[in-house]
């Protein structure tokens, strides 16, 4: 893989991760509005939507971050020695993945409890 090809993949996967998180958060926001302004009571449709949104954010976001980690590990020595390469190498992406997963799971749990109550 050439450095240019790897960089293009890195940019694309980072954009994909941002899109996944944006979609997940806005969907959670929409569900929260439906819960708040809706008629109340249990809704199986909303419960399934919350579960699906949580699964999408956790799974798709995790895969995108795994790809970013793999692309980071494929850096050539010249790029790794640059200031950009050093900063990217020092980033703790597995921790970002864990925090992202935990926060999405908490939001999903909170919305699921709101649907059930």
C-alpha positions in Angstrom: 0.0 0.0 0.0 1.4 3.4 -1.0 1.5 6.2 1.6 -1.0 8.2 -0.5 -3.4 5.3 -0.7 -3.1 4.7 3.1 -3.7 8.4 3.8 -6.8 8.4 1.5 -8.2 5.4 3.4 -7.4 7.0 6.7 -9.3 10.2 5.7 -12.3 8.1 4.4 -12.5 5.9 7.6 -12.2 8.9 9.9 -15.1 10.6 7.9 -17.1 7.4 8.1 -16.6 7.3 11.9 -17.7 10.9 12.2 -20.8 10.2 10.1 -21.6 7.1 12.1 -21.4 9.1 15.4 -23.4 12.0 13.9 -26.2 9.7 12.7 -26.3 7.8 16.0 -26.5 11.0 18.1 -29.2 12.6 15.9 -31.2 9.4 16.0 -30.9 9.3 19.8 -32.0 13.0 19.8 -35.0 12.2 17.6 -36.0 9.2 19.8 -35.7 11.4 22.9 -38.0 14.0 21.4 -40.5 11.3 20.6 -40.3 10.0 24.1 -40.7 13.5 25.6 -43.4 14.8 23.4 -45.1 11.5 22.6 -48.3 10.2 24.2 -46.3 8.2 26.8 -46.5 4.6 27.7 -44.6 1.7 26.3 -43.8 1.6 22.6 -42.3 -1.6 21.2 -41.3 0.4 18.1 -39.3 3.0 20.1 -37.7 0.3 22.2 -36.5 -1.6 19.1 -35.3 1.7 17.5 -33.3 2.5 20.6 -31.7 -1.0 20.6 -30.9 -0.8 16.9 -29.5 2.7 17.2 -27.2 1.6 20.0 -26.1 -1.5 18.2 -25.4 0.5 15.0 -23.3 3.2 16.9 -21.3 0.6 18.9 -20.7 -1.9 16.1 -20.2 0.4 13.1 -18.2 2.9 15.2 -16.1 0.1 16.6 -15.3 -1.3 13.1 -14.4 2.2 11.8 -12.0 2.7 14.8 -10.5 -0.7 14.3 -9.8 0.2 10.7 -8.2 3.5 11.8 -6.0 1.6 14.2 -4.9 -0.8 11.4 -4.2 2.0 9.0 -2.2 3.8 11.7 -0.1 0.7 12.3 0.6 0.5 8.5 2.4 3.9 8.4 5.7 3.9 6.7 8.8 4.9 8.6 9.1 8.3 7.0 5.5 9.2 7.9 5.9 7.8 11.4 9.0 10.0 12.0 7.1 13.2 11.0 5.3 15.4 13.6 2.0 14.1 12.2 3.1 10.5 12.5 4.2 10.9 16.1 1.0 12.6 17.2 -1.1 9.9 15.4 1.0 7.1 16.9 0.6 8.6 20.4 -3.2 8.7 20.2 -5.0 6.1 22.4 -7.7 5.0 20.0 -8.6 1.8 21.9 -9.5 4.1 24.9 -11.6 6.3 22.5 -13.4 3.1 21.3 -14.1 2.0 24.9 -15.4 5.4 26.0 -17.5 5.8 22.8 -19.0 2.4 23.4 -19.7 3.1 27.0 -21.3 6.4 26.3 -23.5 5.1 23.5 -24.5 2.2 25.7 -25.5 4.5 28.5 -27.5 6.7 26.2 -29.2 3.7 24.8 -30.0 2.3 28.3 -31.3 5.7 29.4 -33.6 5.9 26.4 -34.7 2.3 26.8 -35.6 2.9 30.4 -37.5 6.0 29.4 -39.5 4.0 26.9 -40.3 1.3 29.4 -41.4 3.7 32.1 
